[in-house]
Amino acid sequence: MNTKNIVIIGTGNVAWHIANSFAHHHHIRVVQVFNHHLSPKAKQFAKQFHLNLVTDYKKLDTTADVYLIAVKDEAIADVARQLKPLKLKGIVAHTSGSVDISVLKATSTHIGVYYPLQTFYTGAEINWKETPILLEANQTKGLHLLRTIAKTVSNYVHTLKSAERLTLHLAAVFANNFTNALYAASYQIVENTLTKKQTKLLNPIIQQSVVKLQKHHPLEAQTGPAKRHDKVTLQKHMALIKHHPNLLKIYKTMTDLIVQQQARKK
């Protein structure tokens, strides 16, 4: 395909990883990055990817094919308002899982969503070929362009409406953010009684909990005292955290959830 020029608005983790995903594809060229301030992070971003860094919307390249808005969800509407006077002809797309496409309606004739279903953080090694990219666009031409770019990066490209994408975003929060919080709670339990070094003893079971999902549905992969209705062990566990009301509440809630899930499975 012909080289497509992309402008990225934002310099956070999502923006960085998306720019990095394009870095080795010569027909996808990020030409500019926008950030509100000339912060050290923004300067480093631009330097690393050899980009023109601008802090004024009026200095955006108005000839680009795609404008990717990779900022916090609550900031997307404001970015859209800033882009409106530019009368951009390229497709304007945000990268959020939870924000409706309609927030961009005044930015361009062509609007869309380019949402990688992945967790991004500094230092993450992202397997882009295995990362689903969920797309949406208001016109066929824009969708075709986003799909062409996405398929260069990922083997799993899907078109979803905003409501469907929001459902997957919610599911991803349960699968990633909430489980990570539970990992943090498990570390806390060990650290409260043992040592930080001994939290490493949990790593194999954490890794195996993910590996088994490649072959088994989560309901089938469930183990533990709640599934077994082992009331003696449940009581022992709750006694250990009786002075930690938040952990105790989570333990009871998760135990009830497992019991209900296993009952529905039968």
SEGU-556391 format. One record per residue (C-alpha): x, y, z. Coordinates in nm, 4 decimals, always signed. Last residue first. Example, Ala and Ser with C-alpha at 12.3 -4.5 7.8 and 13.67 -1.06 7.14 Angstrom:
BEGIN
        c1        c2        c3
   +1.3670   -0.1060   +0.7140
   +1.2300   -0.4500   +0.7800
//
This chain:
BEGIN
        c1        c2        c3
   -2.4032   -2.7660   +3.6817
   -2.2230   -2.4513   +3.5652
   -2.4702   -2.2260   +3.7445
   -2.3673   -2.3732   +4.0814
   -1.9989   -2.3266   +3.9958
   -2.0537   -1.9602   +3.9204
   -2.2549   -1.9043   +4.2389
   -1.9900   -2.0683   +4.4604
   -1.7126   -1.8772   +4.2872
   -1.8943   -1.5460   +4.3323
   -1.9654   -1.6160   +4.6992
   -1.5973   -1.6841   +4.7614
   -1.5040   -1.3688   +4.5717
   -1.7350   -1.1570   +4.7851
   -1.6194   -1.3170   +5.1107
   -1.2516   -1.2713   +5.0258
   -1.3084   -0.9141   +4.9035
   -1.4805   -0.8213   +5.2295
   -1.2027   -0.9825   +5.4327
   -0.9384   -0.7969   +5.2328
   -1.1132   -0.4663   +5.2958
   -1.1727   -0.5445   +5.6640
   -0.8097   -0.6287   +5.7446
   -0.8228   -0.7339   +6.1105
   -1.0158   -1.0500   +6.0237
   -0.7492   -1.1438   +5.7692
   -0.6183   -1.4661   +5.9250
   -0.9615   -1.5613   +6.0595
   -1.1036   -1.5401   +5.7085
   -0.8498   -1.7944   +5.5865
   -0.9246   -2.0373   +5.8677
   -1.2995   -2.0061   +5.8058
   -1.2566   -2.0832   +5.4357
   -1.0365   -2.3810   +5.5203
   -1.3054   -2.5332   +5.7450
   -1.5852   -2.4482   +5.5004
   -1.4330   -2.6490   +5.2149
   -1.7171   -2.6031   +4.9657
   -1.4832   -2.7592   +4.7059
   -1.5259   -2.4635   +4.4680
   -1.4728   -2.2205   +4.7537
   -1.1713   -2.4178   +4.8798
   -0.9721   -2.4008   +4.5566
   -0.9951   -2.4802   +4.1858
   -1.1480   -2.3127   +3.8795
   -1.0230   -2.4281   +3.5393
   -1.3636   -2.5515   +3.4223
   -1.5315   -2.2182   +3.4971
   -1.2353   -2.0346   +3.3412
   -1.2786   -2.2265   +3.0127
   -0.9792   -2.4533   +2.9569
   -0.6924   -2.4851   +2.7098
   -0.5326   -2.1403   +2.6888
   -0.6876   -2.0568   +3.0262
   -0.4422   -2.2992   +3.1879
   -0.1504   -2.0671   +3.1107
   -0.2992   -1.7715   +3.2998
   -0.3447   -1.9477   +3.6341
   -0.0105   -2.1193   +3.5732
   +0.1719   -1.7860   +3.5795
   +0.0115   -1.6836   +3.9075
   +0.0822   -2.0278   +4.0536
   +0.4498   -2.0030   +3.9536
   +0.4855   -1.6435   +4.0840
   +0.3475   -1.6974   +4.4341
   +0.6797   -1.8066   +4.5865
   +0.8177   -1.4737   +4.4666
   +0.6168   -1.3083   +4.7453
   +0.8778   -1.4638   +4.9760
   +1.1223   -1.1813   +4.9089
   +0.8760   -0.9286   +5.0462
   +0.8815   -1.1125   +5.3784
   +0.6403   -1.3190   +5.5926
   +0.3347   -1.2008   +5.7871
   +0.2225   -0.8725   +5.6334
   +0.4339   -0.9275   +5.3206
   +0.2502   -1.2483   +5.2342
   -0.0946   -1.0917   +5.2684
   +0.0185   -0.7807   +5.0804
   +0.1477   -0.9908   +4.7905
   -0.1935   -1.1573   +4.7651
   -0.3584   -0.8145   +4.7677
   -0.1327   -0.6969   +4.4833
   -0.2278   -1.0074   +4.2852
   -0.5918   -0.9227   +4.3582
   -0.5367   -0.5720   +4.2207
   -0.3840   -0.7322   +3.9116
   -0.6941   -0.9493   +3.8784
   -0.9096   -0.6363   +3.8904
   -0.7095   -0.4518   +3.6262
   -0.6653   -0.7434   +3.3874
   -0.9600   -0.9769   +3.3429
   -1.2195   -0.7605   +3.5182
   -1.1043   -0.4478   +3.3373
   -1.0895   -0.6473   +3.0130
   -1.4538   -0.7483   +3.0538
   -1.5490   -0.3821   +3.0888
   -1.3496   -0.2966   +2.7758
   -1.5164   -0.5831   +2.5903
   -1.8585   -0.4439   +2.6779
   -1.7486   -0.0925   +2.5788
   -1.6375   -0.2276   +2.2404
   -1.9829   -0.3734   +2.1839
   -2.1492   -0.0408   +2.2680
   -1.9090   +0.1489   +2.0391
   -1.9696   -0.0778   +1.7397
   -1.7159   -0.3456   +1.6584
   -1.4880   -0.4245   +1.3643
   -1.2202   -0.6826   +1.4408
   -0.8475   -0.7160   +1.3731
   -0.6545   -1.0126   +1.5104
   -0.3319   -1.0813   +1.3203
   -0.1921   -0.7447   +1.4291
   +0.0399   -0.4696   +1.3008
   -0.0098   -0.4665   +0.9243
   -0.3680   -0.5707   +0.9830
   -0.4230   -0.2544   +1.1884
   -0.3032   -0.0239   +0.9094
   -0.5241   -0.1858   +0.6469
   -0.8163   -0.1967   +0.8875
   -0.7828   +0.1736   +0.9683
   -0.7797   +0.2591   +0.5961
   -1.0762   +0.0342   +0.5177
   -1.2721   +0.1798   +0.8087
   -1.2075   +0.5316   +0.6814
   -1.3315   +0.4488   +0.3336
   -1.6351   +0.2612   +0.4648
   -1.7606   +0.5560   +0.6677
   -1.8467   +0.6179   +1.0327
   -1.5575   +0.4120   +1.1587
   -1.4966   +0.1426   +1.4201
   -1.2004   -0.0801   +1.4909
   -1.0897   -0.3247   +1.7578
   -0.7250   -0.4305   +1.7525
   -0.6614   -0.7683   +1.9123
   -0.3021   -0.8204   +2.0332
   -0.1395   -1.1443   +1.9143
   +0.0649   -0.9842   +1.6349
   +0.1348   -0.6919   +1.8651
   +0.3223   -0.8970   +2.1230
   +0.3853   -0.6082   +2.3596
   +0.7011   -0.5947   +2.5694
   +0.6021   -0.3612   +2.8520
   +0.8732   -0.1199   +2.9712
   +0.6349   +0.1593   +3.0671
   +0.2795   +0.0328   +3.0784
   +0.0161   -0.0773   +2.8298
   -0.2521   -0.3389   +2.8875
   -0.4083   -0.4662   +2.5644
   -0.7236   -0.4530   +2.3561
   -0.5824   -0.2150   +2.0940
   -0.8519   +0.0408   +2.0089
   -0.8455   +0.2286   +1.6779
   -1.1757   +0.4188   +1.6690
   -1.3169   +0.6245   +1.3852
   -1.3979   +0.9535   +1.2195
   -1.4109   +1.0627   +0.8545
   -1.5870   +1.3876   +0.7743
   -1.3626   +1.5451   +1.0363
   -1.3524   +1.6822   +1.3904
   -1.7238   +1.7435   +1.4490
   -1.8263   +1.3819   +1.5066
   -1.5352   +1.2921   +1.7361
   -1.7371   +1.2333   +2.0541
   -1.9685   +1.0167   +1.8416
   -1.7185   +0.7298   +1.8462
   -1.8231   +0.6447   +2.1998
   -1.5541   +0.6321   +2.4692
   -1.4926   +0.3071   +2.6607
   -1.2181   +0.1243   +2.4724
   -1.0194   +0.4334   +2.3869
   -0.7782   +0.4774   +2.0953
   -0.9355   +0.7785   +1.9254
   -0.9719   +0.8230   +1.5519
   -0.9614   +1.1220   +1.3167
   -0.9603   +1.0203   +0.9508
   -0.7862   +1.2643   +0.7173
   -0.9604   +1.5721   +0.5776
   -0.9065   +1.7921   +0.8815
   -1.1215   +2.1029   +0.9153
   -0.8707   +2.2656   +1.1547
   -1.1478   +2.4424   +1.3534
   -1.2731   +2.1066   +1.4945
   -0.9367   +1.9825   +1.6243
   -0.9497   +2.1748   +1.9526
   -1.3034   +2.0551   +2.0240
   -1.1998   +1.6947   +1.9580
   -0.9063   +1.7332   +2.1980
   -1.1518   +1.8503   +2.4641
   -1.3758   +1.5490   +2.4032
   -1.0794   +1.3131   +2.4288
   -0.9571   +1.4449   +2.7659
   -1.1813   +1.2295   +2.9889
   -1.0622   +0.9143   +2.8176
   -0.6952   +0.9914   +2.8809
   -0.4989   +1.0572   +2.5624
   -0.4164   +0.8613   +2.2471
   -0.5952   +1.0565   +1.9734
   -0.4790   +0.9041   +1.6449
   -0.4913   +1.1355   +1.3431
   -0.4765   +0.9473   +1.0127
   -0.4002   +1.0425   +0.6513
   -0.1901   +1.3483   +0.7334
   -0.2236   +1.6723   +0.5300
   -0.3253   +1.9002   +0.8201
   +0.0133   +1.8691   +0.9922
   -0.0583   +2.0160   +1.3332
   +0.0759   +2.3670   +1.3952
   -0.2636   +2.5157   +1.4812
   -0.2971   +2.2537   +1.7557
   -0.0036   +2.4147   +1.9363
   +0.2361   +2.1971   +2.1368
   +0.4262   +2.0428   +1.8465
   +0.6842   +1.7641   +1.8313
   +0.8243   +1.6653   +1.4892
   +0.9186   +1.3032   +1.5159
   +1.2391   +1.1003   +1.5161
   +1.0800   +0.8084   +1.7071
   +1.3094   +0.8312   +2.0083
   +1.3471   +1.2084   +1.9839
   +0.9724   +1.2732   +1.9776
   +0.9101   +1.0529   +2.2800
   +1.2090   +1.1982   +2.4649
   +1.0752   +1.5494   +2.4075
   +0.7302   +1.4445   +2.5305
   +0.8773   +1.2871   +2.8437
   +1.0953   +1.5920   +2.9150
   +0.7834   +1.8108   +2.8879
   +0.7370   +2.0505   +2.5993
   +0.3737   +2.0951   +2.6953
   +0.0326   +2.0240   +2.5456
   +0.1617   +1.7264   +2.3502
   +0.1331   +1.6551   +1.9795
   +0.3302   +1.4051   +1.7743
   +0.4241   +1.4241   +1.4097
   +0.5184   +1.2178   +1.1075
   +0.4267   +0.8655   +1.2132
   +0.4895   +0.6646   +0.8990
   +0.3116   +0.3455   +0.8016
   +0.4490   +0.2161   +0.4686
   +0.7909   +0.1572   +0.6247
   +0.6666   -0.0757   +0.8948
   +0.9340   -0.1085   +1.1627
   +0.8252   +0.1818   +1.3840
   +0.4502   +0.1277   +1.3538
   +0.4145   -0.0770   +1.6738
   +0.6475   +0.1693   +1.8492
   +0.4119   +0.4570   +1.7753
   +0.1270   +0.2502   +1.9214
   +0.3379   +0.1691   +2.2270
   +0.4275   +0.5321   +2.2872
   +0.0723   +0.6621   +2.2396
   -0.0664   +0.4044   +2.4823
   +0.2022   +0.4824   +2.7405
   +0.1584   +0.8586   +2.7268
   +0.2702   +1.1043   +2.4579
   -0.0594   +1.2321   +2.3205
   -0.1938   +1.3229   +1.9782
   -0.0358   +1.0973   +1.7176
   -0.0174   +1.2141   +1.3571
   -0.0037   +0.9430   +1.0925
   +0.1163   +0.9416   +0.7338
   +0.0206   +0.6459   +0.5176
   +0.2738   +0.5163   +0.2674
   +0.1027   +0.3636   -0.0341
   +0.0000   +0.0000   +0.0000
//
